[in-house]
C-alpha cells in the first residue's frame, strides 16, 4: 500500500469514526435524554419521545444525500466530506451545552430536535462520501478490503462512543454522570472533529473523479440522471442496504436499551456486552471483504445475508434468557454475521454507479434505506413487542423479513448490475 493510500484510509476512517461516534452518542444516552429533555412524569413516554427525536433526524438523511451528493459529484468528493465533518461535530458538541427541560421548558426538546436534524443532514452525505472516496482510491483487486475500512471505522466510532461513555460513567460516578457527566462525551466530539477536519484537508482528491472532470464526464444534474438513467442500480443499492440499516440499528440502538429496560441489565453490563459484540463485528469485516475480492461480491453478500437471517431467531432467544453470558453470545453471533455482510457492501455500492453520478447514487440509496427503515427500527421494535406480546418472534421476524427482501430483490438485477453481481 503506497503512502497516499495510507493517508486516504487514515483520513476516511478518522472522519467516518467521528461522525458515527457523534451519532451513536444519542442512542447511548437515550434514557438520560428522555429524562432530561422531556417532561418526566411518565418515564416510558419520555423514553419513546427521545427515540422519536432520534428517528426525526433520519428525515434529513435523503436531503443530505441529495445536497452532499450534488456537491461531491459537481465540485469534488473532498469538499463534500470536509463540510459534513463540521456539520456533524459542531451540533453534536452543542448537545453538551444544551439546557434541559427543567431550565428552558419546551425549548429543550425543540432545540434538541433541530440539532438532530443537522446531524441527519451531515451523516446523509458524509458516510456515502467516505465510501466513494476510499474505494475510488483503491486498486481494483482490493476494493472490497479497503472499502470495508469504511464499515470498520463505523464500528470504531460506535465502540469509541461506548468506551468514552463507560469511562466517564466510572470516573465521575452514577449520580454526577446523570447530572452533568453525560455532557462530556458530546463536548469531546468538537476536538475530535477538528483533528478529522485537518487530516481530511490534507489528502488528495479522488483520482477517478479528477480523470472524469478532466475529460468532461461529470454530470450537470446528478440527481436527475440517477433517477432517469440509473434507476435499476439505485433500486438494487437500496435493497442491498436494507440488510445493513435495519440490523445495524437493532445492533447499536435497540439491544442496549432493551437489555437495560426490559431485561434489567445494569448500564455497565449492557455497555460491556455491546462493546465486546461490536469488537467482533468489526473484526469480521476484513475477512468477508477479502473473500469478496477473490470470489466476487455476489456470492459473499448472498451467503451472509442468508447467515444473518438464519441466526436472528436464535439470537433473540439468547438475548431474552436474562443470562449475561447467553446474551453476550447472542449479540456476538449477530455482530459477526452482520459484520461479514457489511464488509463488502461499500465496494459493491461504488461499483454499481458510474463516476459521474456515483456520490449521488450512493447517497440516495443509502439514505433512502436509512430514512425509511433504519432510524425507525429502535422505535418500531419495542412497539412490535408491545402489540404482539412476543419478545422473540416479533423483532426476529422483522429483521429476517428485510434479509429476505434483500435476497429477493437483488436477484432481479442479476443481469442489469453485473459489476456487483458478477461472478
PEZI-V276764 format. One line per field, one symbol per residue. psi: psi as a letter, one per 20 degrees, with the letter a starting at -180 (. if undefined). A space follows every 50 residues. Layout:
BEGIN
psi=???
END
This chain:
BEGIN
psi=prghhhgggggggggggghhggghggghjggggghhjqpjhohghgghgg hghghhhihighghggghggghhgiqgggghghhghighghghhhijpqr hhhjchhghghgggghhhgggghhhgghhggggghhiqqhjkggghhihg hghghhgghgggggggggghgiqgghghghhhhghghhhgghhhghgggh ikqqqphgghghghjkjqphmhghgghhikhghghgggghihiggghghg ghgggghghghgikqrggggggggggghghgghhghghhghhhhiqgggg ggghgggghhigghghgghjhipghhgggghgggggggghghgigghggh ihqqhhjggggggggghgggghhghighggghgggghhjpiggghghggh hhgggggghhhikhhhlhhhjq.
END
